Structure formats: structure tokens, C-alpha cells
Amino acid sequence: MGTKEKIIAKISSIDDENYLKHLLNVLNAVEETEEVYNLSEPEKRAVKEGLKDVAEGRVHPQSEVDERTKKWLKGNPLKSEQSVLSALHSKPQAS
């Protein structure tokens, strides 16, 4: 089964009308997006900072980030964005 068929099968199994409306909005937005997005100066600085972090080895494997995020969400489902950022940048606690 190809990717397109998998997507169609998955969508066909969804009964939540609200979810389907959001999915349609995403698909329409992708279809309508033709222009190139220009980064703002703060976004450009953030990208440069991220690239510098990578060059200097300040990175975490995606599997570690996923696991830390999963643990954090399990105990704290309604955290603020700042708390999310703090959790991602802290060292993992020993289990």
C-alpha cells in the first residue's frame, strides 16, 4: 500500500468531524501556500543560535527529547510554554 492509500485509509477511519475539519484546513493551507516565507530578524537570530548550538555540540538525540517530553507531559499535562522550554533544556533526572 502506497503513502497516498495509507493516508486515505487513515482519514477514512476518523469519525471526529472537528478533527476532520482541522485536517482539511491544513490540507487547504498547504495547497494555497505558494509564496516563500521570509524570516523576521528574531527568527533569523534564533536559527543562527540553533546552528551555533549544533556546531558546538549542544544537541540532544530526538529519542531523548521524545522520552523527556513524554515523561513531562505524563505528569504535567497543562504546563506553560516557558515550562516546556525549561524542561527541554534541563538535564534528565535519574529514574
N, CA, C and O atoms as a GROMACS GRO file, in nm:
protein
  380
    1MET      N    1   0.086  -0.118   0.000
    1MET     CA    2   0.000   0.000   0.000
    1MET      C    3   0.090   0.123   0.000
    1MET      O    4   0.179   0.136   0.084
    2GLY      N    5   0.065   0.212  -0.095
    2GLY     CA    6   0.145   0.334  -0.106
    2GLY      C    7   0.106   0.438  -0.002
    2GLY      O    8   0.008   0.423   0.070
    3THR      N    9   0.184   0.543   0.003
    3THR     CA   10   0.161   0.650   0.100
    3THR      C   11   0.023   0.712   0.084
    3THR      O   12  -0.048   0.733   0.182
    4LYS      N   13  -0.016   0.740  -0.038
    4LYS     CA   14  -0.146   0.803  -0.063
    4LYS      C   15  -0.259   0.713  -0.013
    4LYS      O   16  -0.354   0.761   0.049
    5GLU      N   17  -0.248   0.585  -0.041
    5GLU     CA   18  -0.351   0.490   0.003
    5GLU      C   19  -0.356   0.480   0.156
    5GLU      O   20  -0.464   0.469   0.214
    6LYS      N   21  -0.238   0.485   0.219
    6LYS     CA   22  -0.233   0.480   0.366
    6LYS      C   23  -0.301   0.602   0.426
    6LYS      O   24  -0.375   0.592   0.525
    7ILE      N   25  -0.276   0.718   0.366
    7ILE     CA   26  -0.338   0.842   0.415
    7ILE      C   27  -0.489   0.836   0.398
    7ILE      O   28  -0.563   0.871   0.490
    8ILE      N   29  -0.534   0.790   0.283
    8ILE     CA   30  -0.678   0.780   0.257
    8ILE      C   31  -0.743   0.683   0.356
    8ILE      O   32  -0.850   0.711   0.409
    9ALA      N   33  -0.678   0.568   0.380
    9ALA     CA   34  -0.732   0.470   0.474
    9ALA      C   35  -0.738   0.527   0.615
    9ALA      O   36  -0.837   0.506   0.686
   10LYS      N   37  -0.636   0.599   0.655
   10LYS     CA   38  -0.633   0.658   0.789
   10LYS      C   39  -0.744   0.762   0.804
   10LYS      O   40  -0.817   0.761   0.903
   11ILE      N   41  -0.756   0.849   0.707
   11ILE     CA   42  -0.859   0.953   0.712
   11ILE      C   43  -0.998   0.890   0.712
   11ILE      O   44  -1.088   0.937   0.782
   12SER      N   45  -1.015   0.784   0.634
   12SER     CA   46  -1.145   0.716   0.627
   12SER      C   47  -1.187   0.657   0.761
   12SER      O   48  -1.306   0.638   0.786
   13SER      N   49  -1.091   0.627   0.846
   13SER     CA   50  -1.122   0.566   0.976
   13SER      C   51  -1.154   0.670   1.084
   13SER      O   52  -1.193   0.632   1.194
   14ILE      N   53  -1.138   0.799   1.055
   14ILE     CA   54  -1.160   0.905   1.154
   14ILE      C   55  -1.307   0.946   1.152
   14ILE      O   56  -1.363   0.978   1.047
   15ASP      N   57  -1.370   0.944   1.270
   15ASP     CA   58  -1.510   0.982   1.283
   15ASP      C   59  -1.530   1.122   1.342
   15ASP      O   60  -1.640   1.178   1.335
   16ASP      N   61  -1.426   1.177   1.400
   16ASP     CA   62  -1.434   1.307   1.468
   16ASP      C   63  -1.443   1.420   1.365
   16ASP      O   64  -1.344   1.453   1.300
   17GLU      N   65  -1.563   1.478   1.350
   17GLU     CA   66  -1.586   1.582   1.250
   17GLU      C   67  -1.497   1.704   1.272
   17GLU      O   68  -1.448   1.762   1.175
   18ASN      N   69  -1.475   1.743   1.396
   18ASN     CA   70  -1.390   1.857   1.427
   18ASN      C   71  -1.246   1.830   1.383
   18ASN      O   72  -1.181   1.918   1.325
   19TYR      N   73  -1.197   1.711   1.410
   19TYR     CA   74  -1.061   1.673   1.368
   19TYR      C   75  -1.050   1.678   1.216
   19TYR      O   76  -0.952   1.728   1.162
   20LEU      N   77  -1.151   1.625   1.148
   20LEU     CA   78  -1.150   1.625   1.002
   20LEU      C   79  -1.151   1.767   0.945
   20LEU      O   80  -1.086   1.794   0.845
   21LYS      N   81  -1.226   1.858   1.009
   21LYS     CA   82  -1.228   1.997   0.964
   21LYS      C   83  -1.090   2.060   0.977
   21LYS      O   84  -1.045   2.131   0.888
   22HIS      N   85  -1.022   2.032   1.090
   22HIS     CA   86  -0.886   2.085   1.110
   22HIS      C   87  -0.790   2.027   1.007
   22HIS      O   88  -0.706   2.099   0.953
   23LEU      N   89  -0.804   1.900   0.980
   23LEU     CA   90  -0.718   1.836   0.880
   23LEU      C   91  -0.742   1.898   0.742
   23LEU      O   92  -0.647   1.922   0.668
   24LEU      N   93  -0.865   1.924   0.708
   24LEU     CA   94  -0.897   1.987   0.581
   24LEU      C   95  -0.836   2.128   0.574
   24LEU      O   96  -0.786   2.168   0.469
   25ASN      N   97  -0.840   2.201   0.684
   25ASN     CA   98  -0.778   2.334   0.688
   25ASN      C   99  -0.628   2.325   0.661
   25ASN      O  100  -0.573   2.407   0.588
   26VAL      N  101  -0.564   2.225   0.719
   26VAL     CA  102  -0.420   2.206   0.696
   26VAL      C  103  -0.394   2.175   0.549
   26VAL      O  104  -0.305   2.234   0.487
   27LEU      N  105  -0.472   2.084   0.494
   27LEU     CA  106  -0.454   2.048   0.354
   27LEU      C  107  -0.477   2.168   0.262
   27LEU      O  108  -0.404   2.187   0.165
   28ASN      N  109  -0.578   2.247   0.292
   28ASN     CA  110  -0.606   2.366   0.212
   28ASN      C  111  -0.494   2.469   0.225
   28ASN      O  112  -0.458   2.534   0.127
   29ALA      N  113  -0.440   2.483   0.345
   29ALA     CA  114  -0.332   2.579   0.367
   29ALA      C  115  -0.208   2.538   0.289
   29ALA      O  116  -0.140   2.623   0.231
   30VAL      N  117  -0.178   2.410   0.287
   30VAL     CA  118  -0.062   2.361   0.211
   30VAL      C  119  -0.083   2.387   0.063
   30VAL      O  120   0.009   2.430  -0.008
   31GLU      N  121  -0.202   2.363   0.017
   31GLU     CA  122  -0.235   2.382  -0.123
   31GLU      C  123  -0.225   2.530  -0.163
   31GLU      O  124  -0.184   2.561  -0.275
   32GLU      N  125  -0.263   2.620  -0.074
   32GLU     CA  126  -0.265   2.763  -0.104
   32GLU      C  127  -0.130   2.830  -0.083
   32GLU      O  128  -0.109   2.942  -0.130
   33THR      N  129  -0.041   2.764  -0.014
   33THR     CA  130   0.088   2.825   0.019
   33THR      C  131   0.183   2.813  -0.100
   33THR      O  132   0.238   2.706  -0.126
   34GLU      N  133   0.200   2.921  -0.168
   34GLU     CA  134   0.287   2.923  -0.285
   34GLU      C  135   0.407   3.016  -0.261
   34GLU      O  136   0.514   2.996  -0.319
   35GLU      N  137   0.389   3.116  -0.176
   35GLU     CA  138   0.494   3.215  -0.159
   35GLU      C  139   0.598   3.168  -0.057
   35GLU      O  140   0.570   3.084   0.028
   36VAL      N  141   0.716   3.223  -0.067
   36VAL     CA  142   0.826   3.191   0.025
   36VAL      C  143   0.807   3.273   0.152
   36VAL      O  144   0.781   3.393   0.146
   37TYR      N  145   0.822   3.208   0.265
   37TYR     CA  146   0.811   3.277   0.393
   37TYR      C  147   0.944   3.343   0.424
   37TYR      O  148   1.049   3.278   0.420
   38ASN      N  149   0.941   3.472   0.454
   38ASN     CA  150   1.062   3.544   0.491
   38ASN      C  151   1.069   3.553   0.643
   38ASN      O  152   0.977   3.599   0.709
   39LEU      N  153   1.181   3.507   0.696
   39LEU     CA  154   1.201   3.510   0.840
   39LEU      C  155   1.217   3.651   0.891
   39LEU      O  156   1.278   3.736   0.825
   40SER      N  157   1.162   3.675   1.011
   40SER     CA  158   1.182   3.804   1.077
   40SER      C  159   1.324   3.804   1.136
   40SER      O  160   1.389   3.700   1.141
   41GLU      N  161   1.370   3.920   1.178
   41GLU     CA  162   1.504   3.928   1.238
   41GLU      C  163   1.516   3.840   1.363
   41GLU      O  164   1.616   3.770   1.376
   42PRO      N  165   1.417   3.839   1.455
   42PRO     CA  166   1.428   3.749   1.570
   42PRO      C  167   1.433   3.601   1.528
   42PRO      O  168   1.504   3.522   1.590
   43GLU      N  169   1.358   3.565   1.425
   43GLU     CA  170   1.361   3.426   1.375
   43GLU      C  171   1.497   3.393   1.316
   43GLU      O  172   1.549   3.283   1.336
   44LYS      N  173   1.555   3.488   1.242
   44LYS     CA  174   1.689   3.467   1.185
   44LYS      C  175   1.792   3.448   1.295
   44LYS      O  176   1.879   3.362   1.285
   45ARG      N  177   1.782   3.529   1.401
   45ARG     CA  178   1.876   3.515   1.514
   45ARG      C  179   1.860   3.380   1.582
   45ARG      O  180   1.958   3.317   1.621
   46ALA      N  181   1.734   3.335   1.596
   46ALA     CA  182   1.709   3.206   1.659
   46ALA      C  183   1.767   3.092   1.575
   46ALA      O  184   1.823   2.997   1.630
   47VAL      N  185   1.755   3.101   1.444
   47VAL     CA  186   1.812   2.999   1.355
   47VAL      C  187   1.964   2.998   1.368
   47VAL      O  188   2.025   2.891   1.379
   48LYS      N  189   2.025   3.116   1.367
   48LYS     CA  190   2.171   3.125   1.381
   48LYS      C  191   2.215   3.067   1.515
   48LYS      O  192   2.316   2.996   1.521
   49GLU      N  193   2.141   3.097   1.621
   49GLU     CA  194   2.174   3.044   1.753
   49GLU      C  195   2.164   2.891   1.754
   49GLU      O  196   2.250   2.823   1.810
   50GLY      N  197   2.060   2.840   1.690
   50GLY     CA  198   2.043   2.694   1.682
   50GLY      C  199   2.156   2.628   1.605
   50GLY      O  200   2.206   2.523   1.645
   51LEU      N  201   2.196   2.688   1.493
   51LEU     CA  202   2.306   2.634   1.415
   51LEU      C  203   2.437   2.637   1.494
   51LEU      O  204   2.518   2.545   1.484
   52LYS      N  205   2.456   2.743   1.571
   52LYS     CA  206   2.575   2.752   1.655
   52LYS      C  207   2.573   2.643   1.762
   52LYS      O  208   2.675   2.581   1.790
   53ASP      N  209   2.456   2.620   1.821
   53ASP     CA  210   2.442   2.512   1.920
   53ASP      C  211   2.480   2.378   1.859
   53ASP      O  212   2.551   2.298   1.921
   54VAL      N  213   2.434   2.353   1.738
   54VAL     CA  214   2.466   2.227   1.670
   54VAL      C  215   2.616   2.217   1.646
   54VAL      O  216   2.677   2.114   1.674
   55ALA      N  217   2.675   2.325   1.595
   55ALA     CA  218   2.819   2.325   1.566
   55ALA      C  219   2.903   2.302   1.691
   55ALA      O  220   3.011   2.245   1.685
   56GLU      N  221   2.851   2.349   1.805
   56GLU     CA  222   2.925   2.335   1.931
   56GLU      C  223   2.883   2.213   2.012
   56GLU      O  224   2.924   2.197   2.126
   57GLY      N  225   2.801   2.128   1.952
   57GLY     CA  226   2.765   2.002   2.016
   57GLY      C  227   2.657   2.011   2.122
   57GLY      O  228   2.637   1.916   2.198
   58ARG      N  229   2.587   2.122   2.130
   58ARG     CA  230   2.480   2.136   2.229
   58ARG      C  231   2.348   2.087   2.168
   58ARG      O  232   2.258   2.165   2.138
   59VAL      N  233   2.342   1.956   2.152
   59VAL     CA  234   2.225   1.893   2.092
   59VAL      C  235   2.184   1.771   2.173
   59VAL      O  236   2.263   1.719   2.252
   60HIS      N  237   2.062   1.726   2.154
   60HIS     CA  238   2.011   1.605   2.217
   60HIS      C  239   1.952   1.516   2.109
   60HIS      O  240   1.888   1.567   2.016
   61PRO      N  241   1.972   1.386   2.118
   61PRO     CA  242   1.909   1.297   2.019
   61PRO      C  243   1.757   1.308   2.028
   61PRO      O  244   1.702   1.327   2.137
   62GLN      N  245   1.688   1.297   1.915
   62GLN     CA  246   1.542   1.309   1.914
   62GLN      C  247   1.478   1.209   2.009
   62GLN      O  248   1.378   1.241   2.073
   63SER      N  249   1.534   1.089   2.018
   63SER     CA  250   1.478   0.987   2.107
   63SER      C  251   1.479   1.034   2.253
   63SER      O  252   1.386   1.006   2.328
   64GLU      N  253   1.586   1.104   2.292
   64GLU     CA  254   1.595   1.157   2.429
   64GLU      C  255   1.491   1.267   2.451
   64GLU      O  256   1.424   1.270   2.554
   65VAL      N  257   1.479   1.356   2.355
   65VAL     CA  258   1.381   1.464   2.365
   65VAL      C  259   1.239   1.406   2.373
   65VAL      O  260   1.158   1.450   2.455
   66ASP      N  261   1.211   1.308   2.288
   66ASP     CA  262   1.079   1.244   2.290
   66ASP      C  263   1.049   1.182   2.426
   66ASP      O  264   0.940   1.198   2.480
   67GLU      N  265   1.146   1.110   2.480
   67GLU     CA  266   1.127   1.042   2.609
   67GLU      C  267   1.108   1.144   2.722
   67GLU      O  268   1.019   1.128   2.805
   68ARG      N  269   1.189   1.248   2.724
   68ARG     CA  270   1.177   1.351   2.827
   68ARG      C  271   1.043   1.423   2.816
   68ARG      O  272   0.979   1.453   2.917
   69THR      N  273   1.001   1.451   2.693
   69THR     CA  274   0.873   1.518   2.672
   69THR      C  275   0.758   1.429   2.717
   69THR      O  276   0.664   1.477   2.781
   70LYS      N  277   0.765   1.300   2.684
   70LYS     CA  278   0.661   1.205   2.723
   70LYS      C  279   0.648   1.199   2.876
   70LYS      O  280   0.537   1.203   2.929
   71LYS      N  281   0.762   1.190   2.946
   71LYS     CA  282   0.761   1.186   3.092
   71LYS      C  283   0.704   1.315   3.149
   71LYS      O  284   0.624   1.314   3.244
   72TRP      N  285   0.745   1.426   3.091
   72TRP     CA  286   0.700   1.556   3.140
   72TRP      C  287   0.549   1.571   3.120
   72TRP      O  288   0.478   1.614   3.211
   73LEU      N  289   0.500   1.537   3.001
   73LEU     CA  290   0.358   1.550   2.973
   73LEU      C  291   0.273   1.457   3.058
   73LEU      O  292   0.162   1.493   3.098
   74LYS      N  293   0.325   1.340   3.087
   74LYS     CA  294   0.251   1.242   3.167
   74LYS      C  295   0.217   1.299   3.305
   74LYS      O  296   0.107   1.278   3.355
   75GLY      N  297   0.311   1.369   3.365
   75GLY     CA  298   0.288   1.424   3.498
   75GLY      C  299   0.232   1.565   3.500
   75GLY      O  300   0.180   1.609   3.602
   76ASN      N  301   0.243   1.635   3.390
   76ASN     CA  302   0.206   1.777   3.388
   76ASN      C  303   0.139   1.814   3.256
   76ASN      O  304   0.202   1.882   3.174
   77PRO      N  305   0.017   1.773   3.232
   77PRO     CA  306  -0.044   1.794   3.101
   77PRO      C  307  -0.074   1.939   3.064
   77PRO      O  308  -0.094   1.968   2.946
   78LEU      N  309  -0.077   2.030   3.159
   78LEU     CA  310  -0.116   2.168   3.126
   78LEU      C  311  -0.005   2.269   3.155
   78LEU      O  312  -0.034   2.379   3.201
   79LYS      N  313   0.119   2.234   3.129
   79LYS     CA  314   0.230   2.324   3.155
   79LYS      C  315   0.231   2.441   3.056
   79LYS      O  316   0.177   2.432   2.946
   80SER      N  317   0.294   2.550   3.098
   80SER     CA  318   0.307   2.667   3.010
   80SER      C  319   0.420   2.644   2.911
   80SER      O  320   0.503   2.555   2.928
   81GLU      N  321   0.423   2.727   2.806
   81GLU     CA  322   0.528   2.716   2.705
   81GLU      C  323   0.666   2.734   2.767
   81GLU      O  324   0.760   2.664   2.730
   82GLN      N  325   0.679   2.827   2.861
   82GLN     CA  326   0.808   2.850   2.925
   82GLN      C  327   0.854   2.727   3.001
   82GLN      O  328   0.972   2.694   3.001
   83SER      N  329   0.760   2.659   3.067
   83SER     CA  330   0.795   2.537   3.139
   83SER      C  331   0.840   2.428   3.043
   83SER      O  332   0.930   2.351   3.075
   84VAL      N  333   0.778   2.422   2.926
   84VAL     CA  334   0.818   2.323   2.826
   84VAL      C  335   0.962   2.349   2.784
   84VAL      O  336   1.043   2.257   2.780
   85LEU      N  337   0.993   2.475   2.755
   85LEU     CA  338   1.129   2.510   2.712
   85LEU      C  339   1.229   2.480   2.823
   85LEU      O  340   1.337   2.428   2.795
   86SER      N  341   1.195   2.511   2.946
   86SER     CA  342   1.285   2.483   3.058
   86SER      C  343   1.309   2.334   3.074
   86SER      O  344   1.422   2.292   3.098
   87ALA      N  345   1.203   2.255   3.060
   87ALA     CA  346   1.215   2.110   3.073
   87ALA      C  347   1.303   2.052   2.964
   87ALA      O  348   1.382   1.961   2.991
   88LEU      N  349   1.291   2.102   2.845
   88LEU     CA  350   1.372   2.051   2.734
   88LEU      C  351   1.518   2.087   2.749
   88LEU      O  352   1.605   2.016   2.698
   89HIS      N  353   1.548   2.196   2.817
   89HIS     CA  354   1.686   2.239   2.830
   89HIS      C  355   1.753   2.192   2.961
   89HIS      O  356   1.872   2.216   2.981
   90SER      N  357   1.677   2.127   3.048
   90SER     CA  358   1.734   2.077   3.172
   90SER      C  359   1.790   1.938   3.151
   90SER      O  360   1.756   1.870   3.054
   91LYS      N  361   1.877   1.897   3.243
   91LYS     CA  362   1.933   1.763   3.235
   91LYS      C  363   1.830   1.662   3.283
   91LYS      O  364   1.754   1.692   3.374
   92PRO      N  365   1.827   1.542   3.223
   92PRO     CA  366   1.731   1.441   3.267
   92PRO      C  367   1.757   1.399   3.410
   92PRO      O  368   1.872   1.390   3.454
   93GLN      N  369   1.649   1.375   3.483
   93GLN     CA  370   1.661   1.331   3.620
   93GLN      C  371   1.675   1.181   3.621
   93GLN      O  372   1.615   1.110   3.540
   94ALA      N  373   1.755   1.131   3.715
   94ALA     CA  374   1.774   0.986   3.728
   94ALA      C  375   1.644   0.922   3.772
   94ALA      O  376   1.576   0.973   3.860
   95SER      N  377   1.609   0.810   3.709
   95SER     CA  378   1.485   0.741   3.742
   95SER      C  379   1.510   0.635   3.845
   95SER      O  380   1.417   0.565   3.886
   0.00000   0.00000   0.00000
